[in-house]
Amino acid sequence: MHRLDVDTSGIIIIAKNKEIKILFQNKFKNRELEKNYLAFSYGVLDQNFIQIDKNISRQKFQRTKFDTTETGGKNALTYVENQKIFYGSISKLNCQIITGRTHQIRVHLLSLGLPIIGDKQYQLNKEQKFRLANLPNNVRETVTSFPRQALHSHKLSFIHPKSQKEVKITCDMPDDMKDLEQNLL
């Protein structure tokens, strides 16, 4: 039905039959699902909540990567809310995607200078190194050794296409992200 980026943990919907698949595809197309993710990023938002409305397109020379763009590309909308700030330079963010573009959260956060911890594909190396310099050694080791992007699909809600009842699905952070947060405290 939908996909998660490689190394992103959390909720995914799988249809049992073709009829339900088509009904859910329409829900995705019409943006009738609420999809929320938790992310740990380098950097801090200037405000507690921000709306990122930037088009996304493939990079010209690295076709497996995406960028935000002023012209062309596909519309992408993400709401980002600060959950916690650690050491003034690392954030725990709640990200709600309205559209569902490939790498959307990762690319949108990077465009704000907030790359996701552990993301090997989308990084701001110079800024990350500067931010790391201000962290205690044990915290620096924790974030630099995190084995994947710290991104987790934690909440999904929708009106069921058959029963018309509201469905809310939640998924706790996996142990690696819980450990990351604990080590940041």
C-alpha positions in Angstrom: 0.0 0.0 0.0 2.7 2.4 0.9 6.4 2.2 1.7 8.9 3.2 4.3 12.4 4.2 3.3 15.1 1.5 3.9 16.2 1.7 7.6 13.0 3.6 8.6 11.1 1.6 11.3 7.4 1.6 12.1 3.9 1.1 10.7 3.1 -0.1 7.2 -0.2 -1.0 5.7 -0.6 -4.2 3.7 -3.9 -5.0 1.9 -5.3 -8.5 2.1 -7.1 -8.3 -1.2 -7.4 -6.2 -4.4 -10.6 -4.5 -3.4 -9.1 -3.1 -0.2 -5.9 -2.3 -2.0 -7.8 -0.1 -4.4 -9.8 1.6 -1.6 -6.6 2.4 0.3 -4.9 3.6 -2.8 -7.7 6.1 -3.2 -7.3 7.2 0.5 -3.6 7.8 -0.1 -4.2 9.6 -3.3 -6.9 11.8 -1.6 -4.6 12.4 1.4 -7.2 10.9 3.8 -4.6 9.3 6.1 -2.7 11.0 8.9 0.9 9.7 9.0 3.2 10.7 11.8 6.9 10.0 12.2 9.4 10.6 15.0 12.9 11.8 14.0 16.0 12.7 15.8 17.9 15.4 13.9 21.0 17.5 14.2 20.0 21.2 14.8 17.0 22.9 16.3 13.9 24.5 14.7 13.6 28.2 15.1 10.0 27.8 16.4 8.0 24.9 18.0 6.0 24.2 14.8 6.7 24.7 11.1 5.1 23.8 7.9 7.5 22.8 5.1 5.9 23.2 1.6 8.7 22.6 -0.9 8.6 20.6 -4.1 10.9 17.5 -4.3 12.6 16.1 -7.4 15.4 13.7 -8.2 18.9 15.0 -8.2 20.3 15.3 -11.8 23.5 13.4 -11.2 22.7 11.1 -8.3 19.3 9.7 -9.4 18.8 7.8 -6.1 18.8 11.0 -4.2 16.2 13.8 -4.0 16.3 17.6 -3.4 13.9 20.4 -2.8 13.4 22.6 -5.8 11.8 26.0 -6.6 10.6 24.8 -10.0 9.4 21.4 -11.2 9.3 18.3 -9.0 6.3 17.2 -7.0 4.5 19.1 -4.3 5.4 17.9 -0.8 4.0 19.1 2.5 5.3 18.2 5.9 4.3 19.6 9.4 7.2 19.5 11.9 6.8 20.0 15.6 9.6 20.1 18.3 9.2 17.4 20.9 12.5 17.8 22.8 15.8 19.5 22.4 19.0 18.0 23.7 22.2 20.0 24.4 20.9 22.8 22.3 21.9 21.0 19.1 19.8 17.8 18.7 16.1 17.6 18.3 13.4 15.0 18.7 10.7 16.0 16.1 7.2 14.8 15.3 6.8 15.0 11.5 3.4 14.6 9.8 3.5 14.1 6.1 0.5 15.3 4.1 1.9 14.1 0.8 3.9 10.9 0.6 7.0 11.6 -1.6 10.1 9.3 -1.5 12.5 10.5 1.2 10.2 13.4 1.9 10.9 13.9 5.6 14.6 13.4 5.2 14.9 15.9 2.3 12.6 18.5 3.9 14.5 18.4 7.2 17.8 18.6 5.4 16.5 21.7 3.5 16.1 23.3 6.9 19.6 22.3 8.0 18.2 19.5 10.2 19.6 16.3 8.8 18.4 13.1 10.6 20.9 11.4 12.8 22.4 8.3 11.2 21.2 9.2 7.7 24.1 8.2 5.4 22.5 9.6 2.3 21.4 13.1 3.4 24.0 14.9 5.5 25.4 18.4 6.1 28.9 17.3 7.1 30.4 20.6 8.1 27.4 21.7 10.2 27.1 18.3 11.8 30.8 18.3 12.8 30.3 21.8 14.3 27.3 20.6 16.3 29.0 17.5 17.5 31.9 19.6 18.9 29.5 21.0 21.5 28.4 17.6 22.8 29.8 15.5 25.6 32.1 12.7 24.4 29.6 9.9 25.3 26.7 11.7 23.5 28.9 12.4 20.5 29.8 8.6 20.3 26.1 7.7 20.6 24.9 9.9 17.7 27.8 9.2 15.4 27.6 5.4 15.8 23.8 5.3 15.3 23.5 2.5 12.7 20.5 3.9 10.6 18.5 7.0 10.1 16.7 7.8 13.4 13.2 7.9 11.7 10.2 5.9 12.9 6.6 5.8 11.6 4.8 5.9 15.0 1.2 6.9 14.3 -1.3 6.3 11.4 -5.0 7.1 11.5 -7.7 6.9 8.9 -11.4 6.1 8.3 -11.6 2.4 7.4 -12.8 2.1 3.8 -15.3 -0.7 4.6 -16.5 -0.1 8.2 -16.3 3.7 8.0 -14.9 3.6 11.6 -11.9 5.6 12.6 -8.8 3.5 13.0 -5.7 4.7 14.9 -2.6 2.6 14.9 0.4 3.5 17.0 3.8 1.9 17.3 6.3 2.6 20.1 9.8 3.6 19.1 12.1 0.6 18.6 14.8 -0.2 21.2 17.6 1.5 19.2 15.8 4.8 19.1 14.7 4.5 22.8 18.3 3.9 23.7 19.4 6.9 21.6 16.9 9.1 23.4 18.0 7.7 26.8 21.6 8.4 26.0 20.8 12.0 25.0 19.2 12.8 28.4 
